[in-house]
Amino acid sequence: MLDLILGGARSGKSRLAERLASDSGLAVTYIATSQPLDSEMAARIDQHRARRPAGWALVEEPLALATVLREHADHERCLLVDCLTLWLTNLLMLKDGARLAGERDALFDCLDGLPGRVLLVSNETGLGVVPMGELSRRYVDEAGWLHQAIAARSDRVVFTVAGLPMILKGEPL
């Protein structure tokens, strides 16, 4: 089963994904895409680490997400990816522009055949005005296209606001 969990910053999307992973009854592998490039991001990473159960496996991968998903997916495992928009940002910041298309296509190709449970967390960034800067506009566009493509492949899509999940597609929680 594939779930896409969307929401804004501090919307409760990660907590929801963590609860669903815990409730799955499966072994959990947490796939972190962030990089502690500054003290504020390091503090956010520490908050997430402190919340996670000690028994969860952890894989830190900022770029090759499809490779990690294929390596760790199993019928008896729940994979929790947090988060797609940080992964997208990491790819957008590379000098090799072709890497984004390749990694994105690899992700799309692998999602349909993964065994087990997969929870994908991502920031919804398309609810505001069109950003002024070129990179910001590209990020919002790429995130929107990414979310649409993954939502089409997902069994369930959840939008989280103020800690409250709203089901956009699929079975209720």
VEXDOLO-87134 format. One record per atom (N, C-alpha, C): residue number from 1; residue in three letters; atom name; z, x, y. Coordinates in steps of 0.05 Angstrom, whole numbers. Layout:
{NUM,"ALA","CA",{Z,X,Y}} ...
***
This chain:
{1,"MET","N",{0,17,-24}} {1,"MET","CA",{0,0,0}} {1,"MET","C",{0,18,25}} {2,"LEU","N",{-16,10,44}} {2,"LEU","CA",{-19,25,69}} {2,"LEU","C",{-9,8,92}} {3,"ASP","N",{11,18,107}} {3,"ASP","CA",{21,4,131}} {3,"ASP","C",{15,22,155}} {4,"LEU","N",{6,9,176}} {4,"LEU","CA",{3,22,203}} {4,"LEU","C",{24,9,220}} {5,"ILE","N",{42,26,232}} {5,"ILE","CA",{64,16,248}} {5,"ILE","C",{60,27,276}} {6,"LEU","N",{53,10,295}} {6,"LEU","CA",{47,17,322}} {6,"LEU","C",{70,9,341}} {7,"GLY","N",{72,22,364}} {7,"GLY","CA",{91,14,384}} {7,"GLY","C",{91,35,406}} {8,"GLY","N",{103,29,428}} {8,"GLY","CA",{106,47,450}} {8,"GLY","C",{128,67,445}} {9,"ALA","N",{133,85,464}} {9,"ALA","CA",{155,104,462}} {9,"ALA","C",{181,89,461}} {10,"ARG","N",{198,98,442}} {10,"ARG","CA",{224,86,438}} {10,"ARG","C",{224,56,432}} {11,"SER","N",{203,47,419}} {11,"SER","CA",{200,19,412}} {11,"SER","C",{214,11,386}} {12,"GLY","N",{222,31,370}} {12,"GLY","CA",{234,26,344}} {12,"GLY","C",{215,30,321}} {13,"LYS","N",{191,39,326}} {13,"LYS","CA",{171,42,305}} {13,"LYS","C",{179,62,283}} {14,"SER","N",{190,84,291}} {14,"SER","CA",{198,104,272}} {14,"SER","C",{222,94,255}} {15,"ARG","N",{241,82,268}} {15,"ARG","CA",{264,71,253}} {15,"ARG","C",{254,50,233}} {16,"LEU","N",{236,33,241}} {16,"LEU","CA",{225,13,222}} {16,"LEU","C",{212,27,199}} {17,"ALA","N",{195,47,204}} {17,"ALA","CA",{182,61,182}} {17,"ALA","C",{202,74,164}} {18,"GLU","N",{223,86,175}} {18,"GLU","CA",{244,99,159}} {18,"GLU","C",{258,78,142}} {19,"ARG","N",{263,54,153}} {19,"ARG","CA",{276,33,137}} {19,"ARG","C",{258,24,114}} {20,"LEU","N",{232,20,120}} {20,"LEU","CA",{214,12,99}} {20,"LEU","C",{211,33,77}} {21,"ALA","N",{211,58,85}} {21,"ALA","CA",{210,80,65}} {21,"ALA","C",{235,79,48}} {22,"SER","N",{259,76,60}} {22,"SER","CA",{284,75,45}} {22,"SER","C",{284,51,26}} {23,"ASP","N",{275,28,36}} {23,"ASP","CA",{275,4,20}} {23,"ASP","C",{254,3,-2}} {24,"SER","N",{235,22,-1}} {24,"SER","CA",{213,22,-21}} {24,"SER","C",{223,28,-49}} {25,"GLY","N",{245,41,-51}} {25,"GLY","CA",{255,49,-78}} {25,"GLY","C",{241,73,-90}} {26,"LEU","N",{223,85,-74}} {26,"LEU","CA",{207,107,-83}} {26,"LEU","C",{218,133,-71}} {27,"ALA","N",{211,155,-84}} {27,"ALA","CA",{217,181,-71}} {27,"ALA","C",{202,183,-45}} {28,"VAL","N",{214,194,-25}} {28,"VAL","CA",{201,194,2}} {28,"VAL","C",{194,223,10}} {29,"THR","N",{170,226,20}} {29,"THR","CA",{162,251,33}} {29,"THR","C",{155,244,62}} {30,"TYR","N",{169,256,80}} {30,"TYR","CA",{165,252,109}} {30,"TYR","C",{146,274,118}} {31,"ILE","N",{123,265,130}} {31,"ILE","CA",{103,284,140}} {31,"ILE","C",{104,284,170}} {32,"ALA","N",{114,306,181}} {32,"ALA","CA",{118,308,210}} {32,"ALA","C",{94,323,222}} {33,"THR","N",{82,311,243}} {33,"THR","CA",{59,323,256}} {33,"THR","C",{65,337,282}} {34,"SER","N",{90,334,292}} {34,"SER","CA",{97,346,318}} {34,"SER","C",{102,375,315}} {35,"GLN","N",{101,388,338}} {35,"GLN","CA",{107,417,340}} {35,"GLN","C",{128,420,363}} {36,"PRO","N",{149,435,358}} {36,"PRO","CA",{169,439,379}} {36,"PRO","C",{160,459,400}} {37,"LEU","N",{140,451,417}} {37,"LEU","CA",{129,469,436}} {37,"LEU","C",{145,472,462}} {38,"ASP","N",{165,454,466}} {38,"ASP","CA",{183,457,488}} {38,"ASP","C",{210,445,480}} {39,"SER","N",{230,449,497}} {39,"SER","CA",{258,441,490}} {39,"SER","C",{261,411,487}} {40,"GLU","N",{246,395,503}} {40,"GLU","CA",{248,366,501}} {40,"GLU","C",{237,357,474}} {41,"MET","N",{214,368,465}} {41,"MET","CA",{203,360,439}} {41,"MET","C",{221,369,416}} {42,"ALA","N",{233,393,419}} {42,"ALA","CA",{251,403,399}} {42,"ALA","C",{275,384,396}} {43,"ALA","N",{285,373,419}} {43,"ALA","CA",{307,354,418}} {43,"ALA","C",{299,328,404}} {44,"ARG","N",{274,319,409}} {44,"ARG","CA",{264,294,395}} {44,"ARG","C",{262,299,365}} {45,"ILE","N",{252,322,358}} {45,"ILE","CA",{250,329,329}} {45,"ILE","C",{278,330,316}} {46,"ASP","N",{297,341,330}} {46,"ASP","CA",{325,342,320}} {46,"ASP","C",{336,314,316}} {47,"GLN","N",{330,295,334}} {47,"GLN","CA",{339,268,331}} {47,"GLN","C",{328,255,306}} {48,"HIS","N",{302,259,301}} {48,"HIS","CA",{289,248,277}} {48,"HIS","C",{301,261,252}} {49,"ARG","N",{305,287,252}} {49,"ARG","CA",{317,301,229}} {49,"ARG","C",{345,290,222}} {50,"ALA","N",{361,285,243}} {50,"ALA","CA",{388,276,239}} {50,"ALA","C",{389,248,226}} {51,"ARG","N",{369,232,232}} {51,"ARG","CA",{368,204,221}} {51,"ARG","C",{359,203,192}} {52,"ARG","N",{343,223,183}} {52,"ARG","CA",{331,221,157}} {52,"ARG","C",{351,228,135}} {53,"PRO","N",{349,213,113}} {53,"PRO","CA",{366,219,89}} {53,"PRO","C",{361,248,79}} {54,"ALA","N",{382,261,70}} {54,"ALA","CA",{379,289,61}} {54,"ALA","C",{361,291,37}} {55,"GLY","N",{358,270,21}} {55,"GLY","CA",{342,271,-3}} {55,"GLY","C",{312,269,1}} {56,"TRP","N",{304,264,26}} {56,"TRP","CA",{275,262,31}} {56,"TRP","C",{262,289,33}} {57,"ALA","N",{239,292,21}} {57,"ALA","CA",{224,316,24}} {57,"ALA","C",{211,316,52}} {58,"LEU","N",{206,340,62}} {58,"LEU","CA",{194,343,89}} {58,"LEU","C",{170,362,87}} {59,"VAL","N",{148,353,99}} {59,"VAL","CA",{124,370,103}} {59,"VAL","C",{118,369,132}} {60,"GLU","N",{116,393,144}} {60,"GLU","CA",{108,395,172}} {60,"GLU","C",{79,404,174}} {61,"GLU","N",{61,387,184}} {61,"GLU","CA",{33,394,185}} {61,"GLU","C",{21,381,210}} {62,"PRO","N",{14,398,230}} {62,"PRO","CA",{4,388,255}} {62,"PRO","C",{-26,381,255}} {63,"LEU","N",{-42,391,235}} {63,"LEU","CA",{-71,388,237}} {63,"LEU","C",{-83,376,211}} {64,"ALA","N",{-78,387,189}} {64,"ALA","CA",{-92,380,164}} {64,"ALA","C",{-78,357,149}} {65,"LEU","N",{-78,335,162}} {65,"LEU","CA",{-63,311,152}} {65,"LEU","C",{-75,301,126}} {66,"ALA","N",{-101,298,124}} {66,"ALA","CA",{-113,288,99}} {66,"ALA","C",{-107,306,75}} {67,"THR","N",{-107,331,79}} {67,"THR","CA",{-101,350,58}} {67,"THR","C",{-73,346,48}} {68,"VAL","N",{-54,343,66}} {68,"VAL","CA",{-26,339,58}} {68,"VAL","C",{-23,312,44}} {69,"LEU","N",{-36,291,54}} {69,"LEU","CA",{-34,265,42}} {69,"LEU","C",{-44,266,13}} {70,"ARG","N",{-66,279,9}} {70,"ARG","CA",{-77,281,-19}} {70,"ARG","C",{-59,297,-37}} {71,"GLU","N",{-47,318,-26}} {71,"GLU","CA",{-30,336,-42}} {71,"GLU","C",{-4,321,-51}} {72,"HIS","N",{6,304,-34}} {72,"HIS","CA",{33,292,-39}} {72,"HIS","C",{33,263,-49}} {73,"ALA","N",{10,249,-46}} {73,"ALA","CA",{9,221,-55}} {73,"ALA","C",{13,219,-85}} {74,"ASP","N",{29,199,-92}} {74,"ASP","CA",{34,194,-121}} {74,"ASP","C",{43,164,-123}} {75,"HIS","N",{39,153,-146}} {75,"HIS","CA",{46,125,-151}} {75,"HIS","C",{76,120,-147}} {76,"GLU","N",{92,141,-151}} {76,"GLU","CA",{121,139,-149}} {76,"GLU","C",{132,150,-123}} {77,"ARG","N",{115,152,-103}} {77,"ARG","CA",{123,165,-78}} {77,"ARG","C",{114,148,-54}} {78,"CYS","N",{131,149,-33}} {78,"CYS","CA",{125,137,-7}} {78,"CYS","C",{121,160,13}} {79,"LEU","N",{98,161,25}} {79,"LEU","CA",{93,180,46}} {79,"LEU","C",{96,167,73}} {80,"LEU","N",{112,180,91}} {80,"LEU","CA",{116,170,118}} {80,"LEU","C",{105,190,137}} {81,"VAL","N",{84,183,152}} {81,"VAL","CA",{72,201,171}} {81,"VAL","C",{81,193,199}} {82,"ASP","N",{94,212,213}} {82,"ASP","CA",{103,207,240}} {82,"ASP","C",{96,231,257}} {83,"CYS","N",{76,230,275}} {83,"CYS","CA",{61,206,280}} {83,"CYS","C",{32,214,284}} {84,"LEU","N",{14,193,283}} {84,"LEU","CA",{-14,198,285}} {84,"LEU","C",{-23,207,313}} {85,"THR","N",{-10,197,334}} {85,"THR","CA",{-18,205,361}} {85,"THR","C",{-10,233,368}} {86,"LEU","N",{11,243,356}} {86,"LEU","CA",{17,272,360}} {86,"LEU","C",{-3,289,345}} {87,"TRP","N",{-10,280,321}} {87,"TRP","CA",{-31,293,305}} {87,"TRP","C",{-57,294,321}} {88,"LEU","N",{-65,271,333}} {88,"LEU","CA",{-89,270,349}} {88,"LEU","C",{-87,288,373}} {89,"THR","N",{-64,289,387}} {89,"THR","CA",{-60,307,409}} {89,"THR","C",{-64,336,401}} {90,"ASN","N",{-52,344,378}} {90,"ASN","CA",{-55,371,368}} {90,"ASN","C",{-85,378,365}} {91,"LEU","N",{-100,360,354}} {91,"LEU","CA",{-129,365,350}} {91,"LEU","C",{-144,365,376}} {92,"LEU","N",{-137,348,395}} {92,"LEU","CA",{-151,348,421}} {92,"LEU","C",{-146,373,436}} {93,"MET","N",{-124,387,432}} {93,"MET","CA",{-117,411,447}} {93,"MET","C",{-131,436,435}} {94,"LEU","N",{-143,434,412}} {94,"LEU","CA",{-157,457,401}} {94,"LEU","C",{-183,463,416}} {95,"LYS","N",{-190,488,416}} {95,"LYS","CA",{-216,496,429}} {95,"LYS","C",{-240,487,412}} {96,"ASP","N",{-235,483,386}} {96,"ASP","CA",{-257,475,368}} {96,"ASP","C",{-258,444,368}} {97,"GLY","N",{-276,433,384}} {97,"GLY","CA",{-279,404,386}} {97,"GLY","C",{-288,390,361}} {98,"ALA","N",{-302,405,344}} {98,"ALA","CA",{-311,393,319}} {98,"ALA","C",{-289,388,299}} {99,"ARG","N",{-267,402,302}} {99,"ARG","CA",{-245,399,283}} {99,"ARG","C",{-234,370,284}} {100,"LEU","N",{-232,358,307}} {100,"LEU","CA",{-222,330,310}} {100,"LEU","C",{-239,312,292}} {101,"ALA","N",{-265,313,295}} {101,"ALA","CA",{-282,295,280}} {101,"ALA","C",{-279,300,250}} {102,"GLY","N",{-278,325,242}} {102,"GLY","CA",{-275,331,214}} {102,"GLY","C",{-249,322,202}} {103,"GLU","N",{-227,326,216}} {103,"GLU","CA",{-200,318,206}} {103,"GLU","C",{-198,288,207}} {104,"ARG","N",{-209,275,227}} {104,"ARG","CA",{-208,246,229}} {104,"ARG","C",{-224,233,206}} {105,"ASP","N",{-248,243,201}} {105,"ASP","CA",{-264,233,179}} {105,"ASP","C",{-251,238,152}} {106,"ALA","N",{-238,261,149}} {106,"ALA","CA",{-224,267,124}} {106,"ALA","C",{-201,248,120}} {107,"LEU","N",{-187,241,141}} {107,"LEU","CA",{-165,222,140}} {107,"LEU","C",{-176,194,131}} {108,"PHE","N",{-197,185,144}} {108,"PHE","CA",{-209,159,136}} {108,"PHE","C",{-218,159,107}} {109,"ASP","N",{-230,181,98}} {109,"ASP","CA",{-240,183,70}} {109,"ASP","C",{-217,182,50}} {110,"CYS","N",{-195,194,56}} {110,"CYS","CA",{-173,196,37}} {110,"CYS","C",{-156,171,35}} {111,"LEU","N",{-155,155,57}} {111,"LEU","CA",{-136,133,58}} {111,"LEU","C",{-142,111,37}} {112,"ASP","N",{-167,106,31}} {112,"ASP","CA",{-174,84,13}} {112,"ASP","C",{-165,90,-16}} {113,"GLY","N",{-163,115,-24}} {113,"GLY","CA",{-157,121,-52}} {113,"GLY","C",{-129,132,-57}} {114,"LEU","N",{-112,132,-37}} {114,"LEU","CA",{-85,144,-42}} {114,"LEU","C",{-68,127,-59}} {115,"PRO","N",{-55,138,-79}} {115,"PRO","CA",{-36,123,-95}} {115,"PRO","C",{-9,121,-80}} {116,"GLY","N",{8,102,-88}} {116,"GLY","CA",{35,99,-77}} {116,"GLY","C",{35,84,-51}} {117,"ARG","N",{56,88,-36}} {117,"ARG","CA",{60,75,-10}} {117,"ARG","C",{56,95,12}} {118,"VAL","N",{41,87,33}} {118,"VAL","CA",{37,104,56}} {118,"VAL","C",{44,88,81}} {119,"LEU","N",{61,100,98}} {119,"LEU","CA",{69,88,123}} {119,"LEU","C",{60,107,145}} {120,"LEU","N",{42,97,163}} {120,"LEU","CA",{32,113,185}} {120,"LEU","C",{43,102,211}} {121,"VAL","N",{57,119,226}} {121,"VAL","CA",{69,112,252}} {121,"VAL","C",{51,123,274}} {122,"SER","N",{47,107,295}} {122,"SER","CA",{31,116,317}} {122,"SER","C",{39,102,343}} {123,"ASN","N",{34,116,365}} {123,"ASN","CA",{40,105,392}} {123,"ASN","C",{16,88,401}} {124,"GLU","N",{22,64,409}} {124,"GLU","CA",{2,47,421}} {124,"GLU","C",{0,55,451}} {125,"THR","N",{-23,65,459}} {125,"THR","CA",{-26,75,486}} {125,"THR","C",{-46,59,503}} {126,"GLY","N",{-58,39,491}} {126,"GLY","CA",{-80,25,504}} {126,"GLY","C",{-72,0,519}} {127,"LEU","N",{-47,-3,526}} {127,"LEU","CA",{-38,-28,539}} {127,"LEU","C",{-37,-26,569}} {128,"GLY","N",{-42,-2,580}} {128,"GLY","CA",{-40,2,609}} {128,"GLY","C",{-67,5,622}} {129,"VAL","N",{-67,15,646}} {129,"VAL","CA",{-91,19,660}} {129,"VAL","C",{-106,43,649}} {130,"VAL","N",{-132,46,655}} {130,"VAL","CA",{-147,69,647}} {130,"VAL","C",{-137,93,662}} {131,"PRO","N",{-129,115,647}} {131,"PRO","CA",{-118,138,660}} {131,"PRO","C",{-138,152,679}} {132,"MET","N",{-129,167,698}} {132,"MET","CA",{-146,180,717}} {132,"MET","C",{-158,206,707}} {133,"GLY","N",{-144,221,691}} {133,"GLY","CA",{-154,247,682}} {133,"GLY","C",{-172,245,658}} {134,"GLU","N",{-191,263,656}} {134,"GLU","CA",{-211,263,634}} {134,"GLU","C",{-197,266,607}} {135,"LEU","N",{-179,285,603}} {135,"LEU","CA",{-165,288,578}} {135,"LEU","C",{-148,264,570}} {136,"SER","N",{-135,252,590}} {136,"SER","CA",{-119,228,585}} {136,"SER","C",{-136,205,576}} {137,"ARG","N",{-159,202,589}} {137,"ARG","CA",{-178,180,581}} {137,"ARG","C",{-188,185,553}} {138,"ARG","N",{-195,210,547}} {138,"ARG","CA",{-205,216,520}} {138,"ARG","C",{-183,210,499}} {139,"TYR","N",{-159,218,505}} {139,"TYR","CA",{-136,213,487}} {139,"TYR","C",{-133,183,482}} {140,"VAL","N",{-133,167,503}} {140,"VAL","CA",{-130,138,500}} {140,"VAL","C",{-153,126,484}} {141,"ASP","N",{-177,135,490}} {141,"ASP","CA",{-201,125,475}} {141,"ASP","C",{-199,133,446}} {142,"GLU","N",{-193,158,440}} {142,"GLU","CA",{-192,168,412}} {142,"GLU","C",{-170,154,397}} {143,"ALA","N",{-147,150,410}} {143,"ALA","CA",{-125,136,397}} {143,"ALA","C",{-132,107,391}} {144,"GLY","N",{-145,94,409}} {144,"GLY","CA",{-154,66,405}} {144,"GLY","C",{-173,64,381}} {145,"TRP","N",{-193,82,381}} {145,"TRP","CA",{-213,81,359}} {145,"TRP","C",{-199,88,332}} {146,"LEU","N",{-181,107,333}} {146,"LEU","CA",{-166,115,309}} {146,"LEU","C",{-150,91,298}} {147,"HIS","N",{-136,77,316}} {147,"HIS","CA",{-120,54,307}} {147,"HIS","C",{-137,32,296}} {148,"GLN","N",{-159,26,309}} {148,"GLN","CA",{-177,5,299}} {148,"GLN","C",{-187,12,271}} {149,"ALA","N",{-196,36,267}} {149,"ALA","CA",{-206,44,240}} {149,"ALA","C",{-185,44,219}} {150,"ILE","N",{-161,53,226}} {150,"ILE","CA",{-139,52,206}} {150,"ILE","C",{-129,24,201}} {151,"ALA","N",{-128,8,222}} {151,"ALA","CA",{-119,-20,219}} {151,"ALA","C",{-138,-35,200}} {152,"ALA","N",{-164,-29,202}} {152,"ALA","CA",{-183,-42,184}} {152,"ALA","C",{-178,-35,155}} {153,"ARG","N",{-168,-11,150}} {153,"ARG","CA",{-163,-1,122}} {153,"ARG","C",{-135,-8,112}} {154,"SER","N",{-117,-17,130}} {154,"SER","CA",{-89,-22,124}} {154,"SER","C",{-84,-49,111}} {155,"ASP","N",{-64,-49,94}} {155,"ASP","CA",{-55,-74,82}} {155,"ASP","C",{-38,-90,101}} {156,"ARG","N",{-23,-75,117}} {156,"ARG","CA",{-6,-88,137}} {156,"ARG","C",{-6,-71,163}} {157,"VAL","N",{-7,-85,186}} {157,"VAL","CA",{-5,-73,212}} {157,"VAL","C",{18,-86,227}} {158,"VAL","N",{36,-69,238}} {158,"VAL","CA",{59,-80,251}} {158,"VAL","C",{60,-68,280}} {159,"PHE","N",{65,-85,299}} {159,"PHE","CA",{69,-76,327}} {159,"PHE","C",{98,-79,333}} {160,"THR","N",{111,-58,342}} {160,"THR","CA",{140,-58,346}} {160,"THR","C",{146,-56,376}} {161,"VAL","N",{163,-75,386}} {161,"VAL","CA",{171,-76,414}} {161,"VAL","C",{201,-81,414}} {162,"ALA","N",{216,-65,429}} {162,"ALA","CA",{245,-68,432}} {162,"ALA","C",{259,-70,404}} {163,"GLY","N",{249,-55,385}} {163,"GLY","CA",{261,-55,358}} {163,"GLY","C",{253,-79,341}} {164,"LEU","N",{236,-96,352}} {164,"LEU","CA",{228,-120,337}} {164,"LEU","C",{199,-117,327}} {165,"PRO","N",{196,-120,301}} {165,"PRO","CA",{169,-118,289}} {165,"PRO","C",{153,-144,291}} {166,"MET","N",{129,-142,299}} {166,"MET","CA",{111,-165,300}} {166,"MET","C",{88,-159,280}} {167,"ILE","N",{84,-176,260}} {167,"ILE","CA",{63,-171,241}} {167,"ILE","C",{36,-179,252}} {168,"LEU","N",{17,-160,254}} {168,"LEU","CA",{-10,-166,264}} {168,"LEU","C",{-29,-172,241}} {169,"LYS","N",{-22,-161,217}} {169,"LYS","CA",{-39,-163,194}} {169,"LYS","C",{-22,-160,169}} {170,"GLY","N",{-26,-177,149}} {170,"GLY","CA",{-13,-173,124}} {170,"GLY","C",{13,-189,120}} {171,"GLU","N",{27,-182,99}} {171,"GLU","CA",{51,-196,90}} {171,"GLU","C",{74,-192,110}} {172,"PRO","N",{92,-211,112}} {172,"PRO","CA",{116,-208,129}} {172,"PRO","C",{134,-186,117}} {173,"LEU","N",{151,-175,134}} {173,"LEU","CA",{170,-155,125}} {173,"LEU","C",{194,-168,111}} 
***
